[in-house]
Amino acid sequence: MNKNSYNIMALAPNTSNKRETVCIFGTGDFGRALGHKLIQSGYPVVFGSRNTQTSSLIPKGAEVLSHAEAAQKAAIIIIAIQRQHYSFLTSLAEILHGKVLVDVSNNLKINQYPESNAEYLAQLVPGTKVVKAFNTVSAWALQSGTLDASRQVFVCGDDMEAKQMVMDIVRALGLTPLDQGSLLAAQEIENYPLQLFPMWKFPILLSLGLVTFFFFYSLIRDVIYPYVYESKDFSFFIAISIPNRICPIVALILLALVYLPGVLAAIIQLYRGTKYSRFPDWLDKWMLCRKQLGLVALAFAFLHVLYTLVIPIRSFVRWRMSNRILSLALKNETEPLNTTHAWLSDSYLALGILGFSLFFLLGITSLPSVSNNVNWREFRFVQSKLGYLTLILCTAHTLVYGGNRFLSPSSYRWYLPNAYMLSLIVPCIVLVVKFVLIFPCLDKPLTQIRQGWERNPQYPE
Ligand code: NAP
């Protein structure tokens, strides 16, 4: 036999490696779905139930026995029962002794009980090895095979061997186990499925706050002011004009807020002279939701593009254009081409198109399927360098839009500047501070600090 044939043998499946029987307590939705998946993956499955009569709902090939009989047939028992019914397990303590109990349960509320369900199970049946797993996978996803969005299974437990056995099962089902450590992590794992978009909360609340503020701001300036002073009814601006004012403003502010925490972190590191001191909690949280902030900003930018595309077909715009042409014709006048104005208008559009294209690219590269295919340096290049370029282009787009109206007193109504002027405050601060930070006298020490150098190693936490 040559050397290669050994390799081929090593790769061949080990037919003698028979799967161990898995016991599932509870023939409810989750127990049946998990049983079905286990049988598909080659595991003999035995159900422990209050009712030992098999039904058409029980996966084909599985046995249904009493709890005590079923537990004796397997080393691993998956408890697919709600926590409030666990008490009957104490009567099985002797049979369950030394076995691995897998707690898959979830609660209805975050931190519903003082201890996690898995810790409660471990206290209820001492002498067993409790492992928390599978609670983030839904019965429906297991049954239908649509597990793409939830392939990760958090696993935790105090017994390494037991945890390993459960992780092997997770892998055999085609899922990815994520070891979360000891049973102390169970509470967090149980809270996980109850959280509603935790990373999206801040970006969504912030954007709602900004939208509300700029809506009323624009309403006062663009609808109420002309009504009071000129008796003109521009209330229809609420449908397109005002949203098309709000969307780019919110998009630009949110995009700047993606880069502001990085700039603040740099200032803090420079001030402290170390990277080994924790940032304040609020900054940590802000940094963690930068991707979500960016994606919400992209959604607003996208809406701005859509609103802009319909401008030529708006009845108000067509009325204004035809009116202007008619008044010129009636006066027998022509309007000479204003090249400065044409330049400003084309530059404004060009900057907007380029800014939005890069913004779109940033959004695409933040998707896991794309970011998994680029290395860390490429990802950083896109998110940092191209990100700043996008911010520069979008800020320039707004600045050119303002043109020479910034200082004109007619653009102020009730002393309120045009809303786009307010949107420039945060981006300009971020860009100016970033520009200052790239000066060698600041960039060099900052790079050293980020490589682990400390100016004052004793800096307190
Ligand atoms: P379920 O459909 O209500 O089934 C629970 C099963 O528990 C029942 O079918 C019953 O099985 C058993 N049971 C009920 N009362 C009992 C009692 N007094 N004593 C002993 N056994 C009792 O619930 P499920 O949706 O399958 O959920 C089961 C567990 O999985 C829960 O802890 C849940 O949090 C967790 N989970 C569910 C999902 C999901 O998508 N459904 C996802 C993740 C985790 P027998 O009639 O066979 O005794």
Boltz pocket constraint, residues with backbone or C-beta under 6 A from the ligand:
constraints:
  - pocket:
      binder: B
      contacts: [[A, 25], [A, 26], [A, 27], [A, 28], [A, 29], [A, 30], [A, 31], [A, 48], [A, 49], [A, 50], [A, 51], [A, 79], [A, 80], [A, 81], [A, 82], [A, 83], [A, 85], [A, 88], [A, 104], [A, 105], [A, 106], [A, 107], [A, 134], [A, 135], [A, 136], [A, 137], [A, 138], [A, 139], [A, 140]]
      max_distance: 6.0
